Amino acid sequence: MQKTDSRAMELPSLWEEELKLIGPEKGVVHLATAAVLNAVWDLWAKQEGKPLWKLLVDMDPRTLVSCIDFRYITDVLTEEEACEILRQSQVGKKEREEQMLAHGYPAYTTSCAWLGYPDATLKQLCSEALKDGWTRFKVKVGADLQDDIRRCRLIRNMIGPEKTLMMDANQRWDVPEAVEWMTKLAEFKPLWIEEPTSPDDILGHAAISKALAPLGIGVATGEQCHNRVIFKQLLQAKALKFLQIDSCRLGSVNENLSVLLMAKKFEIPVCPHAGGVGLCELVQHLIIFDFISVSASLQDRMCEYVDHLHEHFKYPVLIREASYMPPKDPGYSTEMKEDSVKKHRYPDGEVWKKLLTAQGN
């Protein structure tokens, strides 16, 4: 009988210990975990012949809660509290599902006002969005104050005083700078300022939130939050008024469920981040589920939408009258077209070959 090398037997556990050093529950390991588990959810929903949001909606509270890891958050949310939230939301659940199927989930557009757009482009995109029925707009800010004032005035004048305007600084400022800058942009009545400072600075967000509250400006953040523990602390510190989950940054559907439930307990509206490849396709399932089975409210709630790269997916999002219409195909809407995957495969895909040739490699 061949002798087994004891060191080989130890390797899996050694690798596990090493991987913990670049985590835990953050970074590349957490992102990889999210990818694998999101794929499992996709397969589960396809096996059941349901879109993911419907799979979640149809689960009984106890089964749904069994999918959540409550480690590190029981000081804020216990399994029994989560079950009770879900049980209470059974009231009116059927009507809310019918509402979603008929009217969809409200969305906002990020595609009109990126930094660097010339005024002509900004005006054109805003005008087209208004014609398409958009009523909620987000503008990027933070590079130059006077330019921000000019661009925000232009956008506010175009969309009028009754439509919703949000601002996104993409982590550009220190805490005092964020307060000073937003005080000068307050005249344009933004609903929120998104990521005003480092996404890891919980107390900094809390200070900004407290300072801007008298101006009617909320703080929004979450797209860069590593895990449920960071969200727990943001909620505990009253550091945000709008919580932005990300379908791939957190550890898949499972961890997003815990954050949705914590947000419900703190009565903080969830307005998901969706500004990336496939994020709109994924997060629509989570937010539709949230409305039907958790929050039961659309007050100050909306989901981000960007209008590019959907052509690479087999089941792209459907926007109607500035709202996400619930997907009807089974799965998590994650599947990409084979041709798109082939063209973008590194390094032998057509897209990469052209790029590398142009660079002389």
C-alpha positions in Angstrom: 0.0 0.0 0.0 1.4 3.4 -1.0 2.2 5.7 1.9 0.4 9.0 1.9 2.5 12.1 2.4 1.2 13.7 5.7 2.2 17.1 4.4 -0.1 16.8 1.4 -3.0 16.0 3.7 -2.3 19.2 5.7 -2.2 21.5 2.6 -5.9 22.3 2.4 -6.0 23.4 6.0 -2.8 25.4 5.5 -4.2 27.1 2.5 -7.3 27.9 4.5 -5.3 29.5 7.2 -3.2 31.5 4.7 -6.4 32.8 3.0 -7.7 34.1 6.3 -4.7 36.4 6.4 -6.0 38.3 3.4 -9.5 38.5 4.8 -11.5 37.5 6.7 -14.7 38.4 4.8 -13.1 41.1 2.7 -10.9 41.5 -0.3 -10.3 39.0 -3.1 -11.4 36.0 -1.0 -14.7 37.6 -0.2 -15.3 38.7 -3.8 -14.5 35.2 -5.0 -16.9 33.7 -2.4 -19.6 36.1 -3.7 -19.0 34.9 -7.3 -19.3 31.2 -6.4 -22.3 31.6 -4.1 -24.1 33.9 -6.5 -23.6 31.2 -9.2 -25.1 28.7 -6.8 -28.2 30.9 -6.2 -28.5 31.2 -10.0 -28.5 27.4 -10.4 -31.0 27.0 -7.5 -33.4 29.5 -9.0 -33.1 27.8 -12.4 -33.7 24.4 -10.9 -36.9 25.8 -9.3 -37.9 27.5 -12.6 -38.1 30.9 -11.0 -36.4 34.2 -11.2 -34.2 34.7 -8.1 -36.5 37.4 -6.6 -39.5 35.0 -6.8 -37.5 32.2 -5.2 -36.7 34.4 -2.3 -40.3 35.8 -2.0 -41.7 32.3 -1.9 -39.5 31.1 0.9 -41.0 30.8 4.3 -39.3 33.0 6.9 -37.5 30.2 8.7 -35.9 28.8 5.5 -34.9 32.3 4.4 -33.2 33.0 7.7 -31.3 29.7 7.6 -29.4 31.1 4.6 -27.9 34.0 6.7 -24.8 34.0 8.8 -25.5 36.0 11.9 -22.0 35.9 13.3 -20.9 39.3 14.5 -24.3 41.0 14.1 -26.4 39.4 16.8 -26.0 42.6 18.9 -28.1 44.3 16.3 -30.1 41.5 14.7 -30.9 38.0 15.9 -32.4 35.1 14.0 -35.7 35.5 15.8 -35.8 39.2 15.1 -35.2 38.5 11.4 -37.9 35.9 11.4 -40.3 38.3 13.0 -39.5 41.0 10.4 -40.3 38.6 7.6 -43.4 37.3 9.3 -44.8 40.8 9.8 -44.1 41.6 6.1 -46.4 38.7 5.1 -49.2 41.2 5.4 -49.9 42.7 2.0 -47.2 40.7 0.3 -49.4 39.4 -2.5 -50.5 43.0 -3.3 -46.9 44.2 -3.4 -45.9 41.5 -5.7 -48.7 42.4 -8.1 -47.6 46.1 -7.8 -44.1 45.2 -8.8 -45.3 43.1 -11.8 -47.5 45.9 -13.0 -45.3 49.0 -12.4 -41.8 47.8 -11.5 -39.3 49.2 -9.0 -38.4 52.9 -9.3 -34.9 53.6 -10.7 -32.6 56.6 -11.0 -30.1 57.4 -13.8 -26.4 57.9 -13.4 -25.7 58.1 -17.1 -26.3 61.8 -17.7 -23.8 63.7 -15.6 -20.4 62.0 -15.3 -17.4 64.2 -14.6 -15.7 65.4 -17.8 -18.8 65.5 -19.9 -19.0 68.8 -21.9 -22.1 70.9 -21.2 -23.5 70.0 -24.7 -23.3 66.3 -23.9 -24.8 66.8 -20.4 -27.7 68.8 -21.8 -28.4 66.3 -24.5 -28.4 63.3 -22.1 -30.5 65.1 -19.6 -33.0 66.1 -22.3 -33.2 62.6 -23.6 -33.7 61.2 -20.1 -36.5 63.6 -19.4 -38.2 62.6 -22.6 -37.9 59.0 -21.5 -39.7 59.7 -18.3 -36.8 59.8 -15.8 -37.5 61.9 -12.7 -34.4 61.0 -10.5 -30.9 62.0 -11.6 -27.4 61.7 -10.1 -24.5 64.0 -10.8 -20.8 63.3 -10.1 -19.1 66.0 -8.0 -15.9 66.7 -6.2 -13.2 67.6 -8.7 -13.7 71.4 -8.8 -16.2 73.3 -6.6 -16.9 76.1 -9.1 -17.4 73.6 -11.9 -19.7 71.6 -9.6 -21.8 74.7 -8.9 -22.1 75.4 -12.6 -23.0 71.9 -13.6 -25.4 71.4 -10.8 -27.2 74.6 -11.6 -27.4 73.6 -15.2 -28.9 70.2 -14.3 -31.3 71.6 -11.7 -32.5 74.2 -14.2 -33.1 71.5 -16.8 -34.9 69.0 -14.5 -36.8 71.6 -12.5 -37.3 71.9 -8.7 -39.8 69.0 -8.4 -37.5 66.2 -9.6 -35.0 64.4 -7.4 -31.3 65.2 -7.6 -28.5 63.2 -6.0 -24.7 63.8 -5.8 -21.8 61.4 -5.8 -18.3 62.3 -4.7 -16.7 58.9 -5.1 -14.6 59.2 -1.9 -12.8 62.4 -2.9 -13.0 64.5 0.3 -11.7 64.6 3.9 -14.4 65.0 6.4 -14.2 68.8 6.9 -13.9 69.3 3.2 -17.0 67.2 2.5 -19.1 69.3 4.9 -17.8 72.6 3.5 -18.2 71.5 -0.1 -21.7 70.2 0.3 -22.8 73.3 2.3 -22.0 75.3 -0.9 -24.0 72.8 -3.0 -27.0 72.7 -0.7 -28.8 75.3 -2.8 -29.4 72.7 -5.5 -31.4 70.6 -3.0 -29.7 67.2 -3.3 -31.4 64.3 -1.6 -28.0 62.7 -0.8 -24.3 63.0 -1.1 -22.8 59.6 -1.9 -19.5 58.4 -0.7 -18.3 61.8 0.6 -15.1 60.4 2.2 -13.3 57.1 2.6 -15.8 54.2 2.6 -13.9 52.7 5.6 -14.4 55.9 7.8 -17.5 55.1 9.7 -17.1 57.9 12.2 -16.3 60.3 9.4 -19.5 59.4 7.7 -21.3 59.9 11.0 -19.8 63.4 11.4 -20.7 64.4 7.9 -24.3 63.0 8.3 -24.8 65.0 11.5 -23.5 68.2 9.9 -25.5 68.0 6.7 -28.8 66.9 8.3 -30.0 70.5 9.0 -29.5 71.2 5.3 -31.8 68.3 4.4 -28.9 66.4 2.8 -28.5 62.7 3.6 -25.4 60.6 3.4 -25.5 57.5 1.1 -22.8 54.8 1.1 -22.2 51.1 0.8 -21.0 50.1 -2.6 -17.5 49.6 -1.2 -18.5 48.1 2.2 -16.6 44.9 2.7 -19.2 43.0 4.7 -22.3 43.0 7.0 -20.2 44.1 10.0 -19.3 47.5 8.3 -23.0 48.0 7.5 -23.9 47.2 11.1 -21.6 49.8 12.4 -22.7 52.4 9.8 -26.3 51.9 11.0 -25.3 51.9 14.7 -23.4 55.2 14.3 -26.2 56.8 12.4 -23.6 57.4 9.6 -26.0 57.1 6.7 -29.5 58.0 5.6 -29.5 55.8 2.5 -27.9 52.3 2.4 -26.4 51.1 -0.9 -25.9 47.4 -1.1 -23.8 45.8 -3.8 -24.7 42.4 -5.2 -21.1 41.3 -5.7 -19.1 43.2 -3.1 -20.9 41.5 -0.2 -20.7 37.7 0.1 -23.5 37.0 -2.4 -27.3 36.9 -1.8 -26.8 35.4 1.7 -24.9 38.4 3.2 -27.1 40.9 1.3 -30.1 39.4 3.0 -28.6 40.1 6.4 -28.0 43.8 5.4 -31.5 44.2 4.1 -33.0 43.0 7.3 -30.7 45.2 9.4 -31.7 48.2 7.3 -35.4 47.4 7.9 -34.8 47.2 11.7 -33.1 50.7 11.6 -35.8 52.0 9.1 -33.1 53.1 6.7 -34.1 53.0 3.0 -32.0 50.7 0.7 -31.0 52.2 -2.6 -28.7 49.7 -4.3 -25.5 50.5 -6.2 -25.6 49.2 -9.8 -22.9 51.1 -11.6 -21.0 48.2 -13.1 -21.0 45.3 -15.6 -24.0 43.1 -14.7 -24.8 44.8 -11.4 -28.2 46.1 -12.6 -29.1 42.6 -13.8 -28.3 41.1 -10.3 -29.4 43.8 -7.8 -32.8 44.2 -9.3 -33.7 40.8 -7.8 -32.6 41.9 -4.3 -34.4 45.2 -4.3 -37.7 43.7 -5.6 -37.5 41.0 -3.0 -36.8 43.7 -0.4 -39.9 45.6 -1.2 -42.2 42.6 -1.4 -40.9 40.7 1.7 -38.9 43.0 3.9 -39.3 46.8 3.7 -42.8 47.0 2.3 -42.1 50.6 1.4 -41.0 52.7 -1.6 -40.6 55.9 0.5 -37.2 57.5 -0.5 -36.3 54.2 -2.2 -34.9 53.8 -5.7 -32.3 51.6 -7.5 -29.4 52.9 -9.6 -29.4 52.3 -13.4 -26.7 52.8 -16.0 -27.6 52.3 -19.6 -24.5 50.5 -21.0 -23.1 46.9 -21.4 -26.5 45.2 -21.0 -26.1 43.8 -24.5 -23.6 41.2 -23.2 -26.3 39.4 -21.1 -28.7 36.8 -22.1 -31.4 38.2 -19.8 -30.8 42.0 -19.7 -32.7 44.3 -17.4 -36.0 45.7 -18.7 -36.6 49.4 -17.8 -40.1 50.7 -18.4 -41.1 54.3 -17.4 -38.0 54.7 -15.4 -38.6 51.5 -13.4 -37.1 48.0 -13.2 -39.6 45.5 -14.4 -39.3 42.2 -12.5 -37.4 39.6 -14.5 -39.4 36.6 -15.5 -36.7 34.2 -16.8 -35.5 31.6 -14.2 -32.2 32.4 -12.5 -30.3 35.4 -11.3 -29.9 37.1 -14.7 -26.2 36.6 -14.5 -25.6 34.5 -17.6 -23.5 36.3 -20.3 -23.7 35.6 -24.0 -21.2 33.0 -25.2 -20.0 35.3 -28.0 -19.3 38.2 -25.6 -17.4 35.9 -23.2 -15.3 34.6 -26.1 -14.5 38.0 -27.5 -13.4 39.4 -24.1 -11.5 36.3 -22.8 -7.9 37.2 -21.8 -5.5 37.1 -23.6 -6.8 35.4 -26.7 -10.1 37.1 -27.1 -10.7 39.4 -30.1 -11.0 42.5 -27.9 -7.8 41.7 -26.1 -5.9 40.8 -29.2 -6.7 44.2 -30.8 -5.8 46.0 -27.6 -2.5 44.2 -27.2 -1.6 44.7 -30.9 -2.3 48.4 -30.6 0.0 48.6 -27.6 2.8 46.8 -29.5 2.7 43.6 -27.4 
